[in-house]
Amino acid sequence: MSPTLIVARTELRRRITDKSLFLQGVVGPVMMAVIIGFAFAGGSSFHTTIGVVNESGGTISSAAARALTGTKSTAVRFVALAPGAERRAIASDKVEATLRFPKGFDDAVTGSDPSRPIPPLAVGTDADNSVSGQIAESVAKEIASRVDAARLALASLHAADTPPTAASANAAQRLSSPISINPGSAGKQVDAVAYFAPAMAMLFLYFTMGSASRSLLEQRKLGTLQRIRVTPIRSSEILAGVTISVLVIGVASLSVVWAITSMVFGARWGDPTAVLAVIISASLAIAGLTSMFSGLARTDQQAEGITALAGFALALLGGSFTGPGAMPPAIVTLSRFTPNGQALLAFSRISTGSGIGEVMPSILILCAIAAVSGVIGLGLMSRLLR
């Protein structure tokens, strides 16, 4: 077995025999998630308002716009907006996203030339309302699919020399039937336990992972590192072994919380592949940050204090103690720069139907946080082995 794996195995064995790992990594997160989840139960429904702008003004776009504004949904509401009012409506929080039928839309749909491209429906939103933007994009895709069907009907009518008014009426009828809204987050509730379980688990990860990283400081104080350094094991192998043990602890902790809350409390986490991908990327990000925080300290007590303070601060900014959609816009913006905020955004989307493709931006951001903080953290921790 390589020296790196020997160090990792030794660290894991030492941590597993410590009962605090089970309490911090499993019992604590599950209990906190259930308590806070029940407190927020029934209050975490997703609601959004989407503005509909009709620049085309023809029969087809008007029928689709009426179908949208007439949609009966407690989660998603569509309102008509005047052309050019999109930016102001989003900036003033009147709407969270917009859907615009561009000029020339009707002419392209009802034209006799089926090869003429149809101007795509434009979706507008901002960084704080990405879920609402996904809803608008989903509706735009459904309308586009209906437009394709309408064009086929129009082509048949044109071939039969049917008057254009009848052709337009036929296409409008296809678009004015009730439009289903199935964009992942629309019309569904974010499962409270499924939200707060990873939220609490990630908070506790700062303590469990931090304690593993702080073990180097403790071993240096006890003289263990000096004895290890006289062996053929290189400093890089020691750091690699400790890093592997930290990642295994993080992934295992979140995975166990996932399994317990799903089986015991029926929490709906969503697509397993997407959940596992977010768990791994979130563990990487938190491992990188805890190594960086621990590396800033001179003693294990200092490292514990810094890690605890940073963990609670990032948990507060990331929304770990509030229900989904309950934070002010300014805090929502700040949360996007924290691993907690990005991971919870991804978990919320997955629990309401999104797949790994929809949460890939959050996964990449978490990996970027892991890479930057990990490089800094390993550089700081390496001084302990000199």
Secondary structure by P-SEA (a helix, b strand, c coil): ccaaaaaaaaaaaaaaacaaaaaaccaaaaaaaaaaaaaacccccccbbbbbbbccccaaaaaaaaaaaacccccbbbbbbcccaaaaaaaaccccbbbbbccaaaaaaaccccccccccbbbbbccccaaaaaaaaaaaaaaaaaaaaaaaaaaaaaaacccaaaaaaaaaaaaacbbbbccccccccccaaaaaaaaaaaaaaaaaaaaaaaaaaaaaaaaaaaaaaaccccaaaaaaaaaaaaaaaaaaaaaaaaaaaaaacccccccaaaaaaaaaaaaaaaaaaaaaaaaacccaaaaaaaaaaaaaaaaaaaccccccccccaaaaaaaaacaaaaaaaaaaaaaaccccccaaaaaaaaaaaaaaaaaaaaaaaaaaac
